[in-house]
Amino acid sequence: MDSLSPATVDLADLAGFEFVLTEHLRFADLDAHGHVNNVSFLVFFENARVR
């Protein structure tokens, strides 16, 4: 098993990442049921890319 297999990587451990960005949800990011809209993820990725 290699070092990048899902069994060995803990995605909840932020120390394993070189870059961490905190995003805050806006009301506009939610749909009528209170779920995060799929399009909002593209905005989150773009914000991380720019920073």
Phi and psi restraints in degrees (value plus and minus 20) as a CYANA .aco file:
   2 ASP   PHI    -104.4   -64.4
   2 ASP   PSI     152.8   192.8
   3 SER   PHI     -93.4   -53.4
   3 SER   PSI     -32.5     7.5
   4 LEU   PHI    -124.0   -84.0
   4 LEU   PSI      -9.2    30.8
   5 SER   PHI     -90.3   -50.3
   5 SER   PSI     129.2   169.2
   6 PRO   PHI     -77.8   -37.8
   6 PRO   PSI     -46.5    -6.5
   7 ALA   PHI     -91.3   -51.3
   7 ALA   PSI     -42.0    -2.0
   8 THR   PHI    -128.0   -88.0
   8 THR   PSI     -29.5    10.5
   9 VAL   PHI    -120.1   -80.1
   9 VAL   PSI     103.5   143.5
  10 ASP   PHI    -120.0   -80.0
  10 ASP   PSI      82.5   122.5
  11 LEU   PHI     -90.5   -50.5
  11 LEU   PSI     -36.0     4.0
  12 ALA   PHI    -100.8   -60.8
  12 ALA   PSI     -34.8     5.2
  13 ASP   PHI    -106.1   -66.1
  13 ASP   PSI      80.9   120.9
  14 LEU   PHI     -88.0   -48.0
  14 LEU   PSI     -38.5     1.5
  15 ALA   PHI     -86.0   -46.0
  15 ALA   PSI     -39.9     0.1
  16 GLY   PHI    -101.8   -61.8
  16 GLY   PSI     -22.5    17.5
  17 PHE   PHI    -128.6   -88.6
  17 PHE   PSI     124.6   164.6
  18 GLU   PHI     -98.7   -58.7
  18 GLU   PSI     -45.1    -5.1
  19 PHE   PHI    -158.0  -118.0
  19 PHE   PSI     107.3   147.3
  20 VAL   PHI    -149.2  -109.2
  20 VAL   PSI     109.9   149.9
  21 LEU   PHI    -149.6  -109.6
  21 LEU   PSI     110.8   150.8
  22 THR   PHI    -115.3   -75.3
  22 THR   PSI     105.0   145.0
  23 GLU   PHI    -130.3   -90.3
  23 GLU   PSI     124.4   164.4
  24 HIS   PHI    -128.3   -88.3
  24 HIS   PSI     113.8   153.8
  25 LEU   PHI     -93.3   -53.3
  25 LEU   PSI     118.8   158.8
  26 ARG   PHI    -124.7   -84.7
  26 ARG   PSI     141.9   181.9
  27 PHE   PHI     -77.9   -37.9
  27 PHE   PSI     -56.6   -16.6
  28 ALA   PHI     -87.2   -47.2
  28 ALA   PSI     -36.9     3.1
  29 ASP   PHI    -100.1   -60.1
  29 ASP   PSI     -28.9    11.1
  30 LEU   PHI    -125.4   -85.4
  30 LEU   PSI     130.1   170.1
  31 ASP   PHI    -111.6   -71.6
  31 ASP   PSI    -193.6  -153.6
  32 ALA   PHI     -83.8   -43.8
  32 ALA   PSI     -41.6    -1.6
  33 HIS   PHI    -115.1   -75.1
  33 HIS   PSI     -19.5    20.5
  34 GLY   PHI      66.4   106.4
  34 GLY   PSI      -9.1    30.9
  35 HIS   PHI    -110.8   -70.8
  35 HIS   PSI     131.1   171.1
  36 VAL   PHI     -89.7   -49.7
  36 VAL   PSI     107.2   147.2
  37 ASN   PHI     -87.2   -47.2
  37 ASN   PSI     119.8   159.8
  38 ASN   PHI     -80.0   -40.0
  38 ASN   PSI     -53.5   -13.5
  39 VAL   PHI     -85.9   -45.9
  39 VAL   PSI     -48.3    -8.3
  40 SER   PHI     -81.7   -41.7
  40 SER   PSI     -50.9   -10.9
  41 PHE   PHI     -82.8   -42.8
  41 PHE   PSI     -55.3   -15.3
  42 LEU   PHI     -84.5   -44.5
  42 LEU   PSI     -57.4   -17.4
  43 VAL   PHI     -85.8   -45.8
  43 VAL   PSI     -61.9   -21.9
  44 PHE   PHI     -81.3   -41.3
  44 PHE   PSI     -64.3   -24.3
  45 PHE   PHI     -84.7   -44.7
  45 PHE   PSI     -60.5   -20.5
  46 GLU   PHI     -84.9   -44.9
  46 GLU   PSI     -61.0   -21.0
  47 ASN   PHI     -82.0   -42.0
  47 ASN   PSI     -61.2   -21.2
  48 ALA   PHI     -86.7   -46.7
  48 ALA   PSI     -60.1   -20.1
  49 ARG   PHI     -84.0   -44.0
  49 ARG   PSI     -61.5   -21.5
  50 VAL   PHI     -86.4   -46.4
  50 VAL   PSI     -61.7   -21.7
